[in-house]
Amino acid sequence: MNHAIGEILPYALGIAISPIPVIAAILMLLSPKARVTSVGFLLGWLTGIVLAVTVFVLLSSVLPDTGDDGSQPVKAVIQLVLGALLLLLAVRQWRGRPKAGEEPVLPKWMQAIDRIGFATAFGLGFLLSAINPKNLLMAAAAGVAVGSAALATGEVVVVIAVFTVIAASTVLVPVVAYLIASARLSGPLDALRTWLAKENAVIMAVLLLVIGVSLIGKGIAAF
């Protein structure tokens, strides 16, 4: 189980270090309905992560066993494909970064965050965690690692729980902290939102590059 946890940590961090959902959570925390929408968003975010990684764990559990020489060609091919897709996303993020002097362009749906309710916030959190291509690739990589580790059911549950807590931490921590001490956090949260919006593309490009290369390396090693 410890080996599986070590395997999934980079992918959990890959989901956690996602500026757009963090910015969305911060905007909700700075809105008039902060306590309602932020909790809805957090619950949707958690649900999406759990569902995505669980689906891929179940799918990967049917992968062929290790060969006589210790190779895992099917797992290797999956990891190579996932790594290549992450590299393509990294290139796309880098090419889409704001030029010098340009203001970052955030999604149009963020302009309506002040007007959404609990259900919409939940759905938004779910979509950003479970449907987002980058997060799906991370969940797939984690699912392959867990599903091919031959763990008992209880151990799988523990690993998924660890993955979820780490992956959701960058949304979980600000929401919980705001609910406890909202008056003190408005200024720091707004400053963090501005910085994340400016550096979103660069952060994601570097992150995807590192994890993509790591996955390709693991895929090569699994042959």
N, C-alpha and C positions, 0 to 999 in steps of 0.2 A: 504493500500500500504506500509506503514512504517513497518508493521509486515512482509510482504513478503520480503522487502529489508533486514530486520534483519535476516530472515531465510536463504537468499542466500549468505550472506557475507562470512561464512566459506567456502562455496564451491568455491566462486570466488577466495578467498585467496588460496585455494587448487590448483587451476590452476595456479595462479600467482607464487606461490612458487614451480616452476618446474625448477630445475637447467639445464636440457638438452636444452630446447629451449632458455634459457638465454645465455648459453654457445654458442649455434649456432649463436645467434644474435651478440654476442661479436666477434666471429671469423669472421663474415661477416664485422663487423665494423673495424676490423684490416686487412682486405683484400684490394687488389688494387681497387676492384669495390665496395667499402664500401657503397657509397651513393645509388647505384642502387640496390644491393642485399639486403641491410638492409631494405629499404623501401618496396621492394617486399615481404620480409619475414614478416614484420609487417602487411602488408595488408592481406596476407594469414592467419596469426595468428588471426587477428580480424574477418575475414570472417568465419573461422572455428568455432570460439567461438560462434558468433551470430547464425550461422546455427544450431549448435548442441543444444544449449539451446532452440532455437525457436522450433525445432522439438519435443523436450521432453515436452515443455510447451503445444504444441498442442495435443500431445498424452495424457498427464496427465489431460487435461481439460475435458476428457470424463470419468474420474473416477466417480464411484457412489458417490452420496451425503452422507453427514454425517448421521449416523443412529440416531434413536430416543434417544439413550443414549449418543450421542456425539462421538461415536467411528467411526473410518475410517479404517476398516479392510484391504481393498485393498491397501490403501496408506501405512498402517502399514507393510504389507507383503513386499511391494516394498522397503521400507526403510530398513527393516531387511536384505533383500537380498543384497541391495547395500552396506550396512554396512559390511556384511560378506565378500563380494568381496573385499572391501577396506582393510579389515584386512588380507586377503590372499595376496594381493599385498604388504602390509606392511611387512609380513613375508618374501616374496620373495625378497624384496629390502634389508632387513636386512641380510639375508643369503648370498646375492650376494655382500655385501660390501667388499672392499679391505682389506686383512689382513694387519697386522702391517708390514711396510716396503715395501708393494706392491704398484706399481703405478696404479692409476685407469685406466681402459680400456674404452675409449670412442667409440661410434659407428664409423664404418669405413667410413660412408658417410661424416663425418666431415672432413676427410682428403681431400675431393674434393671441399670444400666450396670455395676455391680461384678461382675455374674454372667455377662456375655456374653463370647464368645470372638472369635477373629479373623474368622470367616465372618459372624457376626451384625453385628460392627462394620463390616465391609465393606458389607454390605447396607444398614445404617443410613445410612452415609455416602452411598451411591449414591442411596437414596430421598430423602434431604434435599437433595441437589444436583440430581437429574434429575427428580424427581416433584413437588417443592414448587412450588405455583402461582406464587409470587413469582419463584423462580429460573427457572421455565419462561418466564415473560413476559420476563425479562431476557435469557435465551438466545435467545428468539424475536426480540427487538429487535436483538440483536447479529447473529443470523443473517441478518436482513433487510438490515442494513447491509453485511455482508460479501458475501452472495450477490448483491446488486445492484451491487456495485462493479466487476464485470468484471475480476477479478484472475486471474492465472495460478495453476495448482495449487500451485506452491511458495509463492507469496505467501499464498494462503489458509491453508496449513499454518502459516506463520509467524504470521499474525494470530490463528489459533485457539490457537496455543501461548502467545502473549502474553496473550490473553484468559484462558486457563486458569490461567496462573501468577498473574496479578493476582487473579482471582476466588477462587482457592484459598489465597491468601497468608495470610489470617487464621487458617486451620487449619494450613497448612504451617509457618509460622514457630514457633508454640508447640510443635508436635510435634517438629520438628527441634531446637529449642533445648532442650527437655526431655531428648531423647535424649543431648544433649551435656553438659548441666549440670543434671541432675535435682534435686540436693540444694539448689541455690540458688533454684529457681523455684517450689517448692511454695507458699510464702507469697504471693508476688505473683500466682500463677495463681488461688489461692483468692479473693483480694481482687478480681481482675478478674471472676471468675465471679459474685460477689455483686453487683457493680456492673452487669454486663450483664443479669443476671436482673431487677434493679430497673428498669432503663431500657429494656428490650427494646422495649416497645410504642411508646414515644416515638421512639426511634431509627428504628424501622422506618416509623412514620407519616411522619416528616419526609423520610426517604430516598425513600419511594415517592411522596410528593407532588412532590418536586423532579424526579425522573426522569419521572414521569407528565406533568407540565406540559411538560418538555423534549421528550418524545416527541410530544405534541399539537402543540407548536410546529413540530417538524420535519415532521409530517404536513401541517399547513396550508401550510408552505412548499413541499412537494413537489407541490402541485396546480398 
